[in-house]
């Protein structure tokens, strides 16, 4: 992965993050929780799970001998691309509770490996996977652990989703007959 690819990817994911923030309307604390969850998951991925998978022979990622500045860019870009996941899982937990999170984890377990193999097919210089069921199961486990762990860190920082206060849409106040909140004079 070149530095230019990392920067372009980070910019693209920053735009996606802005859109997710706009639509999910997180509080500052919720956003900080999602950021913390993403940073923990990316850190564990880069410095624990990637080396573990390489040691077990499941995949090969050419990050081992990279400069600290390069790894910092990879960490920052990966964190920016991961924050929206936890803002969405927060909304899922807010709306559907633990059952919604369970379905989300199942979707991640099933959808994660094909996504990774598609990335490998498009960018073989970034990562290569060893064929076999062990690799597929490892990728599924990584996806489930990342989604669950990141959501858990976000919950530790920002509290449970059910207790969060959401902004009301202006037209809901008008439909219910209540006067819109204009603040105090």
DOGU-149975 format. One line per 4 residues: number of its first residue (from 1); their letters; for each residue x, y, z of C-alpha. Coordinates in pm, whole numbers. Example, Ala and Ser with C-alpha at 12.3 -4.5 7.8 and 13.67 -1.06 7.14 Angstrom:
2
1	as	1230/-450/780 | 1367/-106/714
REM end
This chain:
185
1	xxxx	0/0/0 | 148/332/-100 | 129/649/105 | -81/808/-168
5	xxxx	-332/520/-151 | -352/555/227 | -413/930/206 | -675/899/-69
9	xxxx	-850/621/125 | -846/828/443 | -1002/1125/263 | -1273/906/108
13	xxxx	-1349/744/443 | -1352/1087/611 | -1633/1191/377 | -1818/868/459
17	xxxx	-1761/936/831 | -1906/1286/794 | -2216/1140/628 | -2260/877/899
21	xxxx	-2217/1143/1170 | -2479/1357/997 | -2733/1075/980 | -2668/913/1320
25	xxxx	-2639/1243/1514 | -2411/1114/1792 | -2336/1317/2100 | -1973/1415/2158
29	xxxx	-1942/1138/2413 | -2086/881/2171 | -1849/995/1896 | -1555/976/2139
33	xxxx	-1665/623/2231 | -1683/519/1866 | -1339/672/1808 | -1197/488/2110
37	xxxx	-1354/160/1996 | -1211/204/1647 | -864/291/1780 | -858/-16/2007
41	xxxx	-977/-250/1731 | -732/-112/1474 | -444/-122/1722 | -516/-484/1813
45	xxxx	-557/-571/1448 | -231/-414/1337 | -13/-524/1626 | -173/-851/1740
49	xxxx	-414/-1010/1490 | -216/-953/1171 | 102/-1102/1323 | -101/-1391/1470
53	xxxx	-257/-1471/1132 | 83/-1454/965 | 234/-1684/1228 | -47/-1936/1175
57	xxxx	-10/-1912/797 | -358/-1771/727 | -248/-1450/556 | 49/-1237/461
61	xxxx	46/-857/506 | 362/-666/409 | 363/-426/707 | 640/-577/918
65	xxxx	937/-361/816 | 758/-32/751 | 865/302/898 | 681/437/1205
69	xxxx	543/728/1001 | 394/484/751 | 239/274/1027 | 96/589/1185
73	xxxx	-77/674/857 | -211/318/831 | -338/339/1190 | -506/678/1140
77	xxxx	-662/583/807 | -788/252/941 | -932/421/1250 | -1117/681/1040
81	xxxx	-1260/402/825 | -1374/204/1132 | -1550/475/1336 | -1867/468/1120
85	xxxx	-1914/98/1194 | -1955/167/1564 | -2183/465/1510 | -2407/235/1306
89	xxxx	-2389/-49/1563 | -2489/206/1828 | -2799/295/1625 | -2876/-73/1570
93	xxxx	-2844/-137/1945 | -3058/170/2015 | -3334/50/1786 | -3321/-332/1808
97	xxxx	-3130/-408/2131 | -2910/-712/2174 | -3098/-904/1903 | -3003/-641/1647
101	xxxx	-2639/-662/1757 | -2651/-1042/1730 | -2779/-1016/1372 | -2510/-758/1296
105	xxxx	-2241/-993/1427 | -2382/-1279/1219 | -2379/-1061/908 | -2019/-961/985
109	xxxx	-1917/-1325/1032 | -2070/-1427/700 | -1990/-1112/499 | -1640/-1045/629
113	xxxx	-1448/-1323/453 | -1592/-1255/104 | -1513/-885/152 | -1155/-968/244
117	xxxx	-1112/-1201/-53 | -1250/-929/-282 | -992/-684/-144 | -721/-944/-200
121	xxxx	-833/-995/-561 | -827/-620/-628 | -507/-540/-434 | -289/-852/-401
125	xxxx	8/-637/-300 | -178/-539/20 | -266/-883/150 | -268/-1247/44
129	xxxx	-474/-1523/202 | -401/-1892/226 | -684/-2096/75 | -878/-2311/318
133	xxxx	-1152/-2324/575 | -915/-2227/857 | -855/-1890/692 | -1228/-1832/638
137	xxxx	-1304/-1920/1001 | -1021/-1698/1124 | -1150/-1404/919 | -1503/-1460/1052
141	xxxx	-1371/-1469/1407 | -1172/-1149/1352 | -1478/-969/1215 | -1700/-1079/1505
145	xxxx	-1433/-993/1763 | -1372/-653/1604 | -1741/-559/1586 | -1817/-685/1936
149	xxxx	-1498/-550/2092 | -1525/-206/1933 | -1891/-177/2026 | -1803/-283/2381
153	xxxx	-1532/-17/2411 | -1775/243/2277 | -2029/135/2537 | -1769/161/2814
157	xxxx	-1685/517/2710 | -2031/647/2619 | -2276/426/2807 | -2546/194/2678
161	xxxx	-2735/279/2360 | -3078/253/2524 | -2995/538/2761 | -2882/783/2497
165	xxxx	-3094/1087/2422 | -3166/1143/2055 | -3246/1470/1884 | -3604/1500/1764
169	xxxx	-3679/1574/1403 | -3837/1922/1367 | -4143/1790/1182 | -4222/1539/1458
173	xxxx	-4271/1823/1705 | -4496/2004/1455 | -4702/1689/1387 | -4760/1617/1755
177	xxxx	-4896/1970/1805 | -4611/2071/2031 | -4441/2400/1970 | -4086/2364/1844
181	xxxx	-3822/2422/2107 | -3674/2763/2032 | -3463/2781/2345 | -3488/3033/2628
185	x	-3470/3406/2581
REM end
